[in-house]
Amino acid sequence: MIEVRGLEKRYGDKVVLRGLHFSIARGDIVGLLGLNGAGKSTTMNILTGYLSPTAGTVIVDNRDVMKDPMHVRRVTGYLPEQLAFYGEMRVQEYLNFVCDLKGLRMNKAARRAHLNDICERVGIGHMRSRMIRNLSRGYKQRVGFAQALIGNPKLLILDEPTVGLDPSQIIEIRNLIRDAGHDSTVVVSSHILYEIQAICRRVLVINDGVIVADGAPNNLAGLSRTDHRLTLRVRGSEQAAREALSGLMVEVTALAPREEGACDLRVVGEVGADIRADVFFALASAGLPILSTYGEEPSLEDAFLRLVGSDHHKEGSEA
């Protein structure tokens, strides 16, 4: 569905994208991750044809975005991060307006049925006569999602679709994205990593204008080992456990006790170190048996921070 080769984007001396290469198959749901300024929104805007690349080729639905932008826009639904509406329009009027902009070729009855179906899918059927300016943030986001679905697009591009929503609204939008993935190829960006992990089958991580990782969320999470972090339940006092572990390069934090005669501890060593054996032998030598222990499962966030660096946050908004 998407083929990107050598994609570059510059604004004067500022390089935003540095030779991106990736492809996305039909029917896939792909997450785009990156820090502010990494190039996520720029990539999405180029895919939709709203920005032109400095160099490289972008093929969508077997058409070059630069050579046949109208076809690409006809098969693409786009939900931008910053929604722009005519607030004085009613929901139904706005959706009809979008149909006209997209050149949707349907008779009145077919268009009405199409919009009714979309409104029911996104849960705004009872809001069609309301003025957009009077809608809540969550319902405005649903209207934005509805306009992206007009024309049954083959490609759906969603830029931070859950930003500013409350937890229940996030769950609703997440379900809408999953449902949309049955009919469309979906590319979604988000700074909420567990949302990407919950929705997407594949993740592309962009850092400083290049792709630094590409794979299934669970596979990427596996890139980051967490053997330097343990949670233990130890038979004995907290003070005795701390003394036994004092010779190790670890930080010990006491947790709320849950068993009489035992203490619960979180033990953290240096990133990349495997502290399991050292902790075991230190406690065993002190006669403090470990009653239970578990390491922390690696998360997509662990992998993301390892790939891009947790101290590389940039000022300002994304180019």
N, C-alpha and C positions, 0 to 999 in steps of 0.2 A: 504493500500500500504506500509506503514511504521509503525513498532511497535518497540518502544524503551523502554527497561525496565532496570532500575538501572544502567544507563550508567555512567561509571567513566573513567577518564583519568588523569594519573599522569606522570610527568617528574621528577624523583627523588623525592625530597621533595615538589615539586610544584604541587598542585592539580588544574587542569584546569576544569574538570567536576566532579560534586558531586552528582551522583545518579539521572540522568535525566530520567524522565518517560513522554512519549507522544506518540500519534499515529496520523497518517495522512491518511485520506481516499483517495481512488482513485479519480482522477479528481479535487482534491482540489488545491488551490493556497495559499501557506502559507508563511508568512514573518517571518524572524528570525532577531530580534533586540537585540542589546546589545552594550555596550561601548567597546573600544579596550581592548582586553584581557579577555572579558567576556566568550569566549568559542565558538563563532559562527563558525569560520573557522574549529576549531577542530571537532566540531559536524558534519559539512558537510564532512570533510575528512574521518571521520569514516563511515558515511552513504555510501560513495562511495567505501569504502574498501581500501582506500589509507593509512589509519592509523588503527591500531588495538587498541581496548579499553583495559584499565587495568582491568575493570570488567564490567559486564552487558551483555545484549543481544540486538542485532539489527537485526530485520527481515525486509527484503525488498522483495516485491513480493512473500511472503510466503517462502523465503529462508533466512537462517542464513548467514549474511555477512561473518562471520569467517569460516563457514563450506563450503560455496559454493560461494566464491568471484567472480569466473568467470561468473556465471549466473547474479549476481548482477551488474557486470560491463557491461554485454551485454544489460541489460534493462535500464541502467542509462546513461544519457547525462550530462556532467559536464563542466561548464564554470568557471575556477578558477579566482580569483581576479587578479593574475599576469599571464598574457598570455605569453606562450612560443611558439615561432614559429621557423621554419627554414627559415630565411629571404630570402635565395637565391631560395627557392621554389616558383613556381607560385601557385596561389590560387587553380587551378584545381589539380595540382600535390599534393599539401598538403592535400586536401580533399580525394583524392584517397589513399594517404598514411594512413590517419586516418581510411578509410574503411578497409584497410589491417590489421591495428592494432586491429580493433574491430572484425576482422574475419567475415566481412559481406559476406554472402553467396548469391551472385547474379551473373548472367551472365553479360557480358560487357554492353549489351544494357540496361538491367534493372538497373545496377549501374549508367550508364550515365543519365538515366531518373530520378533516385532518386536524384542524385546530382544536376541536372538541376532544379528540383523542389525546393530543399532546397535553392539554390542560388537565385532563383526568390523570394522565400518567404522572405529572409533576405535582398534583394536588392543589391546583388553583382553579378548578372548575367553578367553585362558588365565588371566585374573586373576579370573574371576567368583566363585570360591570363597574368595578372599583377603579378609582383614579390611582395611578401608580404612585403619585407623591404621598398618598395616604396609607400605603402598604408598609408593613414592618420590614426590617432588614432581611429577615428570612424569606418572606414572600417575594420581595424584590429579587432575591437570588433565584427563587423558583421561576420567576418570569424570565430572568436572564437565561436560565437553563432551557426554558420552553422555546425561546427564540432560536437557541442553538440547535434545537431538534427539528425546526421547520424544514421541510423538504426531505426528511429521512436521510440525513447526510451519511456518506460512507465513512467520513473521518470526523471525529469529535475532538476538539482541542479545548481543554479546560485549564485556565490559568488561576491557581489558588482558589478553587471553587468553594472552599469552606471557610475562607477568611472572614472573621467578624461574626460568625454564627455561634449560637449557644450549643451545648452538647446534644440536645435532642434534634436540633436542626442539622448538625453535622452528620448524625446517623441517617437522617432522611436523605440528605444529598449523597451520602455514601451509597445508599441503596439505589438511588436514581442512576448513579454512575455504573453500578454493577448491571442494572437492567439495560442501560444504553449499550453496554458492551456485548449484549446478545446480537445487536444489529449493526453496530458500528465499530471501527477501529478507534480506540480512545487513547489520547495522550493527555496526561494530567500532571500539573506541577503542584507541589505543596511544600510548605516548610514544616508541616506536621507529619513527622516521619511514620508514626504508627498508622496514620491514615493511608499513606502509600503502601505500607506493609499489608494493610487489611484489604486494599482494593486491587492492587496491581499484580500482574503475573511476572512482570519484568521491570527492572529499574535501571535507568541511566543516570550516573552521577557526573555532573559537570563541575569542574573547578578551574577557575581562571581561564575560561574559554575552551577547555579541552575536556574530553570524556575520560575520566579516571577509573571508571568501573561500569560494567554492563553485565547484568545477570538477574536471576530470580532473587527476590528479597531474602528468602531464607539462606540461599547460597552466599549472598553478600554479607549477611549477618555472621555467617560462619568464618568470615575473614578475620573477625576480631575475637581472639581468645580472651576468656575472663578467668583464667586459672589464678590470677593474682587477687581475686576477691572470693572470700568464703564466708558462709554463715554457719556457725557451730552451736551445738548444745553440748556443754561439758559438765560432767559430774564433778561438783566441787564449787568452791567460791570464786567469785569474779576476781578477787585480789590474787588468789593462788594461780588462776589462769593467766592473768596479766604478768605475774612474775615469771611464769614458765615461758612466756612468749617474749619476754623483754630482750632476749639476746638476738632476736630476729629483726630484720629491717621491715617491720610491719606496723600499721596503725590499728589499734584495737578499740572498738566502740561497743559499749554494753547496750544490749537490747532488753526490752521488757521480759523479765523471767516468766516462764510458762510451766515450769515443772519444779516441784519442791526439791531442794538439795542440788539444783543444777543452775547454771547460768547460760544465757544466750549471748553470743558475741558475733560481731562482724569484724573480720580480719582482712585488711587490705595491704598488699605489698606494692612494689613498683610495677608499673605497667609493663607487660611482656614477661614478667617473672612467673614461674610456677611454684607457688608456695605450699602446695598441698602436702608433700612429703615432709618438709621442714616443720610445718605446724603439727602434723601427726606425731613425729618423733619427739618434739619438744614437750608436748602435753603428755605423751606416754611415759617419758623419762621422769616426769613430775608426778606420776601416778594419778593422772587426771584423764579418765576415759572419755572419749568422744561418743556421745549418745546418738547424735545425728549430725549430718553435715550435708550441705549442697553448695555447688558453685552457682553463679548467676549465669543464666542463659544469655549468650551473646545476642544483642538486638541490632536492628538496622541502624539505630542511632550510634551504637558503638562503632560499627563499620564506617558509617558516614563521617564521624569525627576523625577516625583514623585516616581515612582517605583524603579529606580536605584540610584537616588540621583544625583543632578547636579554637586556636588563637588567631585565625586568619579572617575574622569578621571584618567586613568593610563598611565604611561610612557611606551614607546616602542611599538612594534608591537604585534599583537595577537599571542598567542601560537597556 
